[in-house]
Amino acid sequence: MKMKKILVFGAIAGSLFFSSCSSDDDFIVDNGNEGETPTGEEGEGENPYQEGVIILNEGSQAAGTVSFLDWDFTAVENNIFETVNEEMDLGNYVQSIFFDGDNAYIISNGSNLITAVDRYTFEYKGIVDNGLTVPMFGVAYNGKAYVANRNLTWGDGYTTDDFLTVIDLETLEVEKTIQAGKVLGQVFEKDGLIYVENAAFGLGNSILVFNPETNAFEDSYELFVNDEDETEGLTSIEIIDNVIYALSNQNLYTLNLNTGEELTKTDLSNIGSTNNLDIEDGIIYFTSGTSVYAITEDDLESPESPLFSYESSSAYGKMYGFTVDGGYIYTSDGGDFASAGTVEIYTTSGEFVKEFNVGVGPNSFYFND
């Protein structure tokens, strides 16, 4: 079973605390394949969402939703949670998903809610509705979930009371919360340790190391501490083997996973505003604006030109979601955050494959197989 994700958040006005927007679409968008039956429709087997792409839609003035795209890119089914679980919704500002075996946990940060479902049927299994304050990202490890919560206060810069919530995944009970003292972003588990990105809205410059055995933050890997350019900020990280790849808005760093020692630094200032790091089969992908770039792990030189670019009229939703998987690049655009957003799929050589309409504010992709 493969799961992979990358997402963008916090772009639109009013979403400094909640990444936001919602779906009014009722069912299927076929895009030129009339008569095709969507994978998730009744009668397609006991696990209708076992093979394909899960797409999260943040929502806006209404609850966020989930779409499902089959592997053949023939049809997308929208609102799958509401279809399976009548008269229920996921709450406001659906932000991310994390998985534990056959279970999926959907984080809705506008409602301070985590909804547990079967990842292959999307049948409701329970909720966590306490011990959370603007939950953003989570990871499962050894029967527990570690969820990063964002509690920012804005003024001259920002202050934060961000914390990790530890949840027993068998009972869905909150066990404890641990203050971080720094802003928290994406969460990863590697070799029994939890790595948490210290970044939000282009601010932050470190990676925090949390030990589940002691329930404490035990280390912090600092980046670009002595740089003269104070505008640099961490935008995303990936962990491959024993290397952390950390992308700022103008540089790509590699760090030793065990020590935090900086191994390499690639200057990307000729591109600037770099975001959405993802790594697939030895190729490092990232974005800037509506363009996608690629370099190899063996040749960490800034690319002279993008793989491809797409056009967008969206004020805040350009390249709102991005990931690379199985030879394809998945991008999404938030549009006006009031009507259906779009997903575009390309090959890893940059050739356009297909476009679909999904829910409002599509922000991330996850893969079931």
C-alpha positions, 0 to 999 in steps of 0.5 A: 500500500502506497501513500504519498502527499504534499500540499499547500496551505494558508494562501487566501485572506481569512485563512491565516489560521485556517486553510480554507474553501468548499464543494457544491458539486454533487457527483461525477465529472467525466470530462469527455468520457460519457458513460464511464462508471466512476470507481466509487459508485455502488456495485463496484465491490466491497472496497470501492476506493482501494485503487486510485487517487484521493483528493482533498478539497478544503472547502470555504463557506461550507464543509470540505470534501473528498474526491476520488480519481480512478487509476485510469483517469477516466472519471472522478467522483466528488463528495465520497464521504457524504455519499457513503455517510449520509447526513454527515460532513467533514467540517470546515477547512479540510487540511490533510489526511494521515493513515494507519493500516486500513484507517484514514484520519481526515484533519479539518482545522476549521472545526478542530476535528479529526474524522476516522474512516476506512481508507478503502470504503470511506465508512465513518469510524469515529472522531477526535473533537477535543485536545485540538486547536487548528490541527494541521498535519499528523502521522501515525506511529506505534498505535498513536497519532502525533498531530501538529496544532497551530495557534498563531498570534499575529502582530509584529511578526508572530508568536505561537503556542503550537503543540503536538496532540498525542492520540490513542488510535484504538480508542481515539482518546487524546492522551496528552498535548506537548507544547513546542514553543515554535510554529509547527508544520508537516509531520514525518516519522522515521526510525521511531522519531517524529520530525516536524517542520518549523514553518508557516506562511514562509516563516520558520527555519528549522526541523524539530525532532520529537521522541515518542518514548520521552514525549519531548522535543529533543533536538532542532536542526537549524537552517540558514541561521547566519544568512544575511537575507532575512526573507528566506523561509522554509517551505517544505521538507522530504526525508529519503533514507538518511537525508532530509531535503529542505526547501526554502523559498530560494535554496535547497538544502540536504541535511544528515538525518541523524545529526542535522549537519548541512550536507549541500546547499543549492542556490535557487534564487534565479527562480525564487519563491520555490515551494512544494518539494517532492522526490520520486525515483531520484528526481527532485521536483518543486514549483514556483508560481505555476511552473514545475522544475526538476533536478536529479539527486546526483546533480544538485544544480539549479535548473535553467527552465521549468518542465512545464507551466500552466495558466491560472487566473486564481488570485490565491490558489495557484499550484494549491496542491502538488505531488509526483507519483507513479510517473505522473505529476498532479497539480491543482488550482484553487480558482475562486474558492467558491466553485469547483477547483481543477486538477491537472495531470502531467507526465514526469516529462511535462506532457499534459494528460488530463484535467478534472473538476473536483471540489472547492480548494483542492489542496493535496493528493493521496494514493491507495493501491 
